[in-house]
């Protein structure tokens, strides 16, 4: 599990499934009370980080910490991303995320 969380698996992620998971998490976030939103926001942050969007991931982690300042995974994740650590998948052309844009429609 830690290899997935840190984007260090040997295989290429199934990005369409990751995008689908992000949509579900956004839906869950928009339908949850603020006090319960930190886990969803943290997961969304990780997906953004995997996709090479560290700044956007940081924004989601800030929202998670605003919702629950004691949510440890969000705090640790924010520290990790704040050091400039890049997701392993983003460093390999074969595994890096490519936004499919209109092609996905």
Residue, then its C-alpha position, 0 to 999 in steps of 0.5 A: x500500500x505504501x508503494x501506491x501511496x507514494x506512487x512507486x509501483x513498477x506498473x503503469x497506473x490505470x489513469x482512467x480509474x484514478x480519474x473515476x476515483x477522483x470524481x467519486x471523492x469529489x462527489x463524496x466531499x460535496x455531500x459530506x459535512x465539513x467535519x467529515x471532509x478531511x479524508x476525502x480531501x486528502x485522497x483528492x490531494x494525493x491523486x493530484x500529486x500523483x498527476x504531477x499537480x503538487x500545488x493543487x494537492x497542497x491546496x486540497x490538503x489545506x482544505x483538509x486541515x481547515x476541516x480537521x486540523x488534527x487529521x494526521x494523514x493530511x498534516x504528514x502529506x502536506x509536509x511531504x509535498x511541501x518538501x518538493x517530493x515528486x510522485x514517482x509516476x510523474x518522473x517516468x514518461x511511461x507512467x506519468x499522467x497525461x490529461x486526455x482533455x477532449x479526447x476523453x469525451 
